[in-house]
């Protein structure tokens, strides 16, 4: 084991895990009542954590029809919007458009360039007032800061980023708890990192 790997392993052991958001505070928007509550909460926000998930493509040349899930988070709640089929898109599109195109609400996240392009292609939404933290928090253009490193820097905690979950089927009808936590934590951790960085005037 090299010295660099040893240091990384030691760091993973010593640092506490990022607790993330409780499952009870995660809402998978699937009906009009949940949609109305999400709209009211999200449209009041000045800043939201934002991310998307797509079913992975494993065949060369195959194009993704994602995103299949859009995550928006406040400091206390995470709203997950499945957009796999026409009924889900019809339910969620107007709220997503209002929130993501709002110039009054800042959307923050990590590595958003592909997310935004896919969003335009699938939902005809042109997101505005969006900040990619992987660029704004980076010390160099060559090495951008990811969510895991940012959580470690600002909170001294380890954000769990399971490859098995990240490459799981995000277009499935029923997301399992690990997917819900992964998706919600991605969006909310971005918001909390932004707020911490803003307080330290580093973003």
C-alpha positions, 0 to 999 in steps of 0.5 A: 500500500502506497503512502498516498493510499494509506493517508486516504484510508486513514482519513476515511477512518478518522473523519465522521460520516456526513449524516445527510438528510433523514428519509422522513425529510425526503419527498418523492413527488408523485401526486398533486398534493405533494406537488403543491407542497413542493411548489410552495416550499421551493418558490420561497427559497433564495437558494436551492441545492440542485442535481439530477440522476440518469439511468446509466448507459453501458452500450457504446453509441447509445444515447441517454434519455435522461435525466430520470430524476431531478433533485431540489433541496432546501436546508431541511427538505429534499424534493425528488421529481421522477421524470421517467414517463409522460405522466410524471413529466406532465405532473412535474414539468410546470413546477420544475420550469417555474423553479429552475427558470426563476431568476430569483432563486439560485440553484447550486450543485456540482458538475452541472454542465451535462445536467443542464443540457439534458434538462433542455433536451428533455423538458425544454427548460432553460435553467437560470441563476445556476452556480456550478460549485465544482468550478467556483470552489476549485483552486485550479481549472485542471482539478475541479472540486467535487462534492466529496472533497467539498464536504470534507473541506467545509464540514470535516466529514465523509460524503458516502458516494457509492458507485453501486448506487450512482450507477443503479437504475434511476429509471425504475418505478420504485427507488429504494432507500439507498437511492433516495438518500444518495440523490437527496444528499447530493442536492442538499450537501451542495446547498450546505456547502454553498452556505458554508463557503458563502459564510467564509467568503470563498464562493 
